[in-house]
Amino acid sequence: MQRPWAVFGYGAKGSDSPDGGIRVATMVDSAPHMTAEEFRRHGHQVVDWVADYWSGLADRRVTPDLPPGAVAARLPAGPPADGEAFDAIVADLDTVVVPGLTHWQHPDFYAYFPANTSGPSVLADLVCAGVGVQGMLWATGPACTEMETVMLDWLADALDLPARFRSSSAGGGVIQDSASSATLVATLAALFRASGGAWREAGLNRPYAVYTSTQGHSSIEKAARIAGLGDGAVRTIAVDGTTLAMRPADLRAAIEADLAAGVTPALVVATVGTTSTTAVDPLDEIGPLCREYGVWLHVDAAYAGAAAICPELRWAHAGLEHADSYCFDPHKWLLTGFDCDAFWVADRTELTRALTVLPEFLRNAASESGAVIDYRDWQVPLGRRFRALKLWFVLRWYGVEGLRAHIRAGVAMAREFADRVRADDRFEVVAPHPFSLVCFRLRDSDASNEELLRRLNESGRLYLTHTKVRDAFTLRLAIGAPQTTPGHVAAAWSLISATADAL
Ligand SMILES: Cc1ncc(COP(=O)(O)O)c(C=O)c1O
C-alpha cells in the first residue's frame, strides 16, 4: 500500500560523496509515519486485542502444539516494500503469533516460576514506549531517574528491607532487566572490592572465588564467566538434606580452603527461594560469616522476594541486614511485566566506582554537580527505559494490600495442592513449600514420573516443569498467574491424579 500523502523533502549526500556532502534539494517520499489520529484508533484496536486475548486464555491450550519451524514458515521471506494496512498486521497476530505462543498468563500455567503481568503494568509499558525516554543519565530523563529512586524506596518499605538499602542512606535501588544482570553487577562490584579497586584498571590480578549453594541459579556461573573468572571459580556449597538450604559450616570450610591456597574469596550468593524447590539459605548465619571474611554477600531472591510484602512471610529475609546487595524480580510474582528486577546495594559508591566510565560526550553539568543519580553507572548497558512507570502504576493500582492478596492467594493455593498430594499414597511432596511452588513426585521410578509429566503437558490443559531433588525426577507446580483460582488448581490435581491412574 503506497500512502497518498508522500511529499517533497530534502535528502543529504554522504560526506564521502564527490560533492563533499553538500546538502541538495531532491524529491523523496516522507516516511509514512502513523498520525496521532491513526495511533489513537489502532491503539484502541490493540488494547481490545489484548483484552480479548486475556479473556479467552482459559479456553486455549497452555502450550502450542506446533512443530519447530511452523511459525517461521508462516512468515514471508522478507518485509513488504510498501507499508501494509494496520488491520492486516493485527489480523496476523491471530493466525501467525497466537498459535505459536506458550501462554504464560494462562490460569493453568504452572511451569518454571510465574512471569505474571497485569493491566496497569501493560499500560505503563505503553506510556514508557510512547514517551520513548532514554534514562541513562539524570539529564536525559529526570523523571525517569527520580521516579526510579522513589519507587525502589517504596518497594524497600513495602518489603521492609533493611534501612541501608534506602536512597536516604549510603545505598539505594535500581531496576535491572533481570536477576541475572543483578548477579553480574554484584559480581563486578565484589571483584572491585576484593581487589582493593585494582580489578578496574588491571583486571583479574590474582585468583578469586565465588560461592553459592548447589541449588544456586545458573546465572551465578554465567556472571563468573562474563567477569572473566571462569566456571571453575564458582564453589558450590553443600545443602542440608531436608531444607535444601546452604550449609554455613561448609561455606566456611570452602572459604578457608581457598584462603589457604592463595585464592581470594570475592562473593557469596545466597538464595531466598531457590529455583528448584524455593529453599531459603540461612542469611542470619551466612551474613556474619561474610562480614568476618570481608566477602561481598549478594542475596538472590528472584522469585520469592515478592513474598516479603506480606509480614508473615518476611522470616525468609532474617539476616538480610548483612547483605551488600539484594534483588528480586517484580516481573515474576508481583504483577509487573518482564523486564523488572529490583536491585539494591548497601553502598552505592562501591557499585558506581566499579562500573563508571565517563566519555566526554556524556559529561553534563547535572552529573558534575554530584547532586543527581546517573543510573548508567549502576548497570551494564548505557541506555535504559522508563521501567519505573510499571512499578508506579502497579503499586498505585493494587496498593500494598492488593499485592499482598495476590501473594497470599498463591501461597494458599499451593498449600491446598500440597495437602491433596500428601493425602494420596501414590505421591509424595519432596521439599518444603513456603511460597507458591510445590515439588512432588509419584513414589515410583524416574521413568514413571517423566511419563506422567509428558502426558500432562501433552494434554495442553496445563503446563508443569520438572527438576531433580536429591537426584530424583520431580514435578514442580508453581502458582502465580493472575487468573489462577482454587478451582483451576483443584482441576489440575484431578488431571494429575487421573493421568497417574492411567500410567
Ligand atoms: C533464584 C533465581 N535467580 C535468578 C533467576 C533468573 O531470573 P532472570 O530471568 O530475572 O534473570 C531465577 C529464574 O527463575 C531464579 O529462580
The ligand as an ORCA input file, in Angstrom:
! r2SCAN-3c Opt
* xyz 0 1
  C      16.705    -17.887     42.130
  C      16.752    -17.338     40.734
  N      17.730    -16.480     40.376
  C      17.805    -15.973     39.149
  C      16.871    -16.277     38.188
  C      16.982    -15.665     36.831
  O      15.984    -14.728     36.674
  P      16.027    -13.673     35.454
  O      15.269    -14.314     34.355
  O      15.344    -12.457     36.008
  O      17.442    -13.446     35.120
  C      15.826    -17.152     38.501
  C      14.824    -17.519     37.489
  O      13.923    -18.254     37.701
  C      15.771    -17.692     39.794
  O      14.803    -18.558     40.142
*
